[in-house]
C-alpha cells in the first residue's frame, strides 16, 4: 500500500506547492472566472477526462494565468493518496491557457468503483531565472470518475456532433447526457465554427457550456473525433493542447482502437472536406497523406486480439463514409464533401473485412440512418446539427450474457423522440 507521500513518477507535492500558505478545500471550489489580483481565480474550465486506459487517464483544464497543475487521486473521497503531474524532460509543465496532466498509475485502475480526483492549480511568476514566485494553490471539487471496464457485460456510449459553439444546444445536450449517464462520451467533431482569434480555443473545447458546473466529461471519459471545422482558423493548431491526442502516437493523435466489454470503438479523422490543393487552404493542407497513414494504422488496429474478438465493432468518422445518390464526395475542386470519398476508398474495405457493424458520423447537420446492404454491409448513423431543432444524440447500448450479445444503436432528438434505430444480436 502506498503512503500519502507515494507518488507516480513525480516530485513531492511539497515541492510543487512552493510558498503556499494553504490550499483551497474541496468545498471551497475555485472554479470561477478570472479576476485581478495576485491570487486571482485561475481555474477556467471544468476538468475534462480523456483517453482512458487500464492504468490511466488524462485530464485537461483551462487556466486564467501562468500556472502549474497536478492531479490528486485515490479510491475514496477522503484519501487522495496519489499525485500525478505533467513534466517534459525534467521540467514541470506550465502554461497560461491550458494544462494537461496524464495519470499513469502503477497498477490497473479499478472499474467497479470510482476513482476520486481533483485538479490542483498553482500560479507561477518568473521574476528572473532564479526568482520564481508562487501563489496559493486552488482546487477543483472532488470528482468521482468511473472508468469503463474492458471486461464489462454491458456498456453505454453517447455520441454528439456538430455543436458549433451553439450555447443553448450545448446546455440541452449536457442535460440529456447527464440523464443518459453513459460510460463513455464521444464528441464526434465540429466543436466550433473555426478557431480564429479572438476566440479562446480552450474555452470552446473545455468549457463549451460557459459554466463550470456543466462538466459533461469530468465523471466519465471523453473520446474526441476531429471534424473539418476543428482544423480551421489561425488558432486551430492549439486545439490539440486541450483535447489531447492519444498517448501512444504523436503522428496519429485522433486514432484509437479501444475495447470496452462487448464493444470495440475505433476513431478516425476525416480531415477537411476538400482536396489538399484547393486554393482556400493556401498550401496549408496535407490531409491526403494523413488519411493514407490512418489506413496503414487501421489495418493493424483491427487485427489486435481485443478488437478482432469483440462481438460488436463501431467506428467514428466525422464526415460520413457513405453518401446519398448525387452527393459530392469532396475529391474534386468543385464544392465540398457531403461524404468523404478519400476516406471511403481507403478505410471502408478494411472495416468491411473486419466485420464492423456501424459508422457514427455527423457533418451534414441532418440526421439519417443508412441501413446495411449487401453492397455496403456497414450501417451508418449520421447525427444532426447545431440548432436546437436539429440536434441529436446517438446512443449505443451493448450487452453480453454468456455467449449471447446484443447491440442497440439509436438516434434521438432533444425531446427524446426516437428518430432512427438498428439492433444486432450474436
N, C-alpha and C positions, 0 to 999 in steps of 0.2 A: 504494500500500500504506500502511495506517495504521501509525503507530508505537505503541509501548506506551502512550503517553500521549494517543492519539487516542480521544476518547470520543463517544458518540452523544447529543448534546444534554444532557450532564450536566456537573457540576463535576468537577474532577480528583479522583482517589482520595486524593491527599494532603490535600485539603480535607475529604473525608469522614472519614478516619481520624485525627481530631484527637487529640492526646495519646496516641497509641498506641505502646506500646513495640515490639510485634511482632504479626503476625497468625499465627493457628494455621496450620500447614502442612497440605496436603491429607491426609497420612497421620495427622494428629492430629485426627481428626474430633471436633467438639464436639457432635455430635448425641446429646444425653443429657438426662435430666430435670433440672429446675431444682433448685438448692441455694442456700444462703445465701452471702453474701459479695459484695464489690464487683465481682468478675468472675465471678459465678456463670454456669453454662451457660445460655445464652439460647435456643438453637435447640431448639424443642419439637415439631418435626414434620419428616418428610422434605419436600423441595421438591415441589410439585405443579404440573406444567406444564399450561397451559390455553390455549384459544383460539389455535390455530396459524394463522398467516397466512404468505404467501410471504416477507415480510420481518420476521417477528417472532413472538413468543410471550410469554405471561405466566407468572410463577412466584409462587406463594403459599407462605408459610412461617409457621408459628406460632412465637411468641416468648414467653419467660417473664418479660419485664420490658420497660420502656420502651427502645426501640432504633430505630435506622435500619438499612436494609439496601440492598445493591446486588448486582447480578449481574455477575460477571466471566466472559467467554466468548470462545471462539476456535475455530479449526478443527483444532488439535492440542492434546493434553493438556498439552503443555509450554509453550504460548504462548497464554494467555488475554488477548489484547491489547485487547479491547474491554470497556467497562464501561457498564452501564445502571443507572439509579437511578429512584426514583419521587419526583416533586415535583408540587406543585399551586400555581399562581400564584406560583412562585418559592420556595416553602418546601418543603424536603425532608420527605417523609412520615416520621412517627414514630408508633409505637404500642406498647402494652404487651401486645397479644394476637396480632395477625396483621399481616403486611406483604405487599403485593403489588407486584411490580416487572414492568413491561412492557418487554421488549426490542423496540426499533424500530430495526432495522439499516438502514444507508444503502442497501444493495442486497438483492436476494433472497438468502435463506439457502440453503446447499447442502442437497440432499436425498439425494445419492448418497454422503454420508459424514456422520459425526456432527457435531453442534455440541457442543463440550465446554463445560461451565459449572459454576460453583459459586456458592452464595449466601454473601455475607459480611454478618455482622450485627455492629453495634457498639452497646454500651449508651450510654444518654444519661440525664443527670440535670440537672434545672434547679434551680440554687440561687437565682438571680434572673434577671431578663431579660438581663443582661449577664454572667452567670456560669453557664456550661454545662460540665458535667464529662463526659468521655468515658472509657470503659474500653477494654480490649483487644478488638480485633476477634476474632470467632470465625467459622469457616467450616464449611460442609458439605464432604463429599467432592466430588471432581470427578465429574460425571455425564456420560455420553455420550448425548446426546439425538438421536434420529433423527426428523426431521420428515417427515410424509407428503408424497409427491410428487404435485402436481396432474396430472402427465403420466405417472404410473407405468402399467405394463402390468398390474400386479396389486396388490391391497390386501387386508389382513385387518383386520377390525374385530371387537372383542369387546364385547358389551353385558351388563352386570349390573344388577340391580334389587332393590329391597326388602331391603336389608341390615339395616336397623332396629337397628343397633348390636350385632348378634349376633356376638360376637368369634370363636367357633370357625368360623362360616361365613365370616367375612371372611378369616381366615387361610387357609382352604382355597381360597377364591376367588383370593387372592393367588398361591398356589402354582400354580393352574391357569392364571392369566393369564400368569405368567412362562413356563410351559411352552408355551402357545399363541403367545406373543410377537407380539401384534397391533401393527399400525402406529398404531392409534387405539383408545383405551378409552372406552366410553360408560358413565356411571353414570346409569341411567335412573330416578332418583327414589326417594324414601323412604329416604334415608340414615339417618334417625333415627326414633324414636317420636314425639318432639317436642323442641323446643328450650327447655324450661322450665329456669329456674335450679334447682339449682346446676350443671347440666350446662355443660360448656365447649364451646361451639359449634365452635370451630376445631379442637378435638381430634377430634370426631366426623367432621368433613369432611376434615381434612388428615392426621390420624394415626389412621385408623379401626382399624388393627391393633394400636394401642397399643404399637408397636415401630418405632423409627425406621429399622430395616433393611428394613421392609416398605413399599417405596416403589413402588407399582404405577403411579404416574404421574410418575416422575422421569426416565425414559428414553424415554417416549412421551407424547403429549398426551392430556389428558382432555377429553371433551365432557360437560357436565352437563345433564341434563334434569330439571327441577324436579318433585317429587312432592307430593302433598297433605299428607303428614306433614312435609315440609320447610318448610311455611309455618305450622306450629302452634307455639304457645308464646310466652312473653314475649320470648325472645331470637331468634325466627325472623328478625327483620329484620337480625340480624348475619350471617346465612349468606352474603349477597352480598359480604361482605368477604373471605371465604375462597375460595369458588367464585365467582369474579368473573364478571360478565356479559361478553358480547362487547364489544369495544372500540368498535363502531360505534353502539351505541344504549343510552342510559340508560333509555329507556321500555320497551324490549322486550329485556331483558338475556339471556334464555334462548332467543331465536330466532336461529338461524344457518342459513345456506344455504351449504354448502361442497362443493367438488368435489375429489375425490382419485382420480386415474386414471379408471377406468370407472364410478366410483360417486359419486353426489350424495347428500349427507346433509342433511336438514332437521330442525331440532329445534323442538318446540312445547311449550308449557307449559299443561297442562290445568287447573291451579289446584286448587281444592277440590272435594270430592265431593258438595257440597250447594249449593242456591241461596244467593245472597248474603244474602237476607232471613231465612235460617234463624236462629232465636234463639240457637243455640250460638255464633255469631260476634259477638254483641252489637254489631252495626253496624260491624265491622272488615273486612268482606269486600267487594271490588269486582272480582270475577273475571269477571263477565259482560261489562262493557265492555272489560276486558283481553283477553278472547278475541276480541271483535269487532276490536280493534286488531290482533291477530295475524292475523285473516282478511284484513284490508287489506294487511298486510305480506306474507302468504303469496301473495296474488295477484301481487304484484310480484316476489317472490323466485323463483317457479317460471318466470318468463319471462326471467330472466337467461340470457344465452347459455351460460354454463358449466354451468348447471343443466339448461336445456332440452335441450342436446345430449348429456347423459350417457346412456350405454346403459342404466344402471340407476339408480333413484331409491328411496331409503328415507326414512322419517320416524320420529322418536322421539316418543312420546306416553305419558307415564307411565300415565295412566288409558286403558284401551283405547277405541278409537273404534267398535268393534263389540261388541255383547253377544250373549249366548245368549238363547233364547226365554224370555220372562218375567222377565228381569233388569231391575233398576231402572236408569234412565238418569240419575238424580240431578237431575232438573229439577223435582221436587216436594219438599215438606217432609217427606214420608214416607221414612224410611230413608236410604240413601246410595247413591252411584253404583257399580254394577259396571262400567259403561262411561259415557263422557261424552256424554250427549245434546246438551249445549250445543256441545261441540267437534265432534261428528259432523255436526251440522246446518250449522255454519259452514265446516268445513275439508274434509270428505270430498269434496264436489263439486269443489273446486279440485284436490285431489290426484288424483282420478279423471281429470279433464280433462287434467292434466299428465302422466299415464301413470306414476304411482308403482306400483312392484311390491309394496311391503311396508310395514307399520306394525310398529314394535317397541314393545311395551308391557310393563306389569307390573301392580302394584296388587292383583290378586286372590289372590296367593300360591299360585296353581295354574297350572302351565304348560299351555299348549294351543296348537294351531295352528288358526286359522280360514282354511280354504283359500279361494282366489279363486273367485268365482262370477260368473255373468252379471249378477246384481243388484249384487254387490259385487266388482268386479274386482281389489281390492287384498287380498292375503293379510295376515293379522295373526298375529304371533308374540308370545305372552304368556309372559313369564318367570315363574319360581316365586317362593318366599317365603324368609323369613329363616332357617328351621330347616335343619339340615344335610340332612335328608331331602327338603326342598322346593327347595333352592337349585339354580339352573341358570345356565348361561352360553349366551348366544346368539352364535353365530359366523357372521360374514358374510365370505365369500371372493368377491372379484370379480376377474376377469382378462379381458384383451383381447389377442388375437393378430390382427394385421392388422384385418380387418373383422369378425372373429368375437369375440363377447363372451359370457362365462358368469358367472352369479351363483348362489352356493350359500348358503342360509341354513339353519342347523340349531340346534336347542336340545339341549344335553347336560346331564346331571346331574353331580354332583361325583365320580362314579365313571366319568365319561366315557361313560356309556351314552347312545346316541342316542335321543332322545325324539320329535323332530319334524324334518322336513326338506322343503324345496322347492328346486327348481333351475329356472333360466331360461337361455335362450340366445337370442342375436340375431345 
